[in-house]
Amino acid sequence: MPTLKEIMTKDVETCTLLDNVYEVAVKMKEYNVGSIPIVDGEKIVGVITDRDIVTRCIAEKHPASSKVEDIMSKELITIAPDSDAAQAAQLMADKQIRRLPVVEGGRLVGVVSLGDFAIRESLEAQASIALEEISESHFSNKPC
């Protein structure tokens, strides 16, 4: 089983606490991503997702100029780069997340997503299991 440092995305776009929600959304569009880690120096302090922008900013009528600190997810679920892909997939399924920051000594070193598993044939089953568990929870617990 490969370790995360072998499959993770290493060149991760980030924003800082000085950025606002609009700047994060522009970066998401520019890089075609749905999640941007928020860093203070090299230390990860939060993550803001496209869903965070919709539910915590737009739906609550906050302006796009809002500080990322007010919108981002601060309770981080992270994993070490030496962890294996099965551990990451299980953690993602357990915590119902599609992207997982890879952190070493508090410093962001990469991100692993379900897509990273899916592009490696040997890990495709792990991605399928994690996605199935994430999807089941989202659809079974939430009314439309």
Order of alpha helices (4+ residues) and beta strands (2+ residues): alpha-beta-alpha-beta-beta-alpha-alpha-beta-beta-alpha-alpha
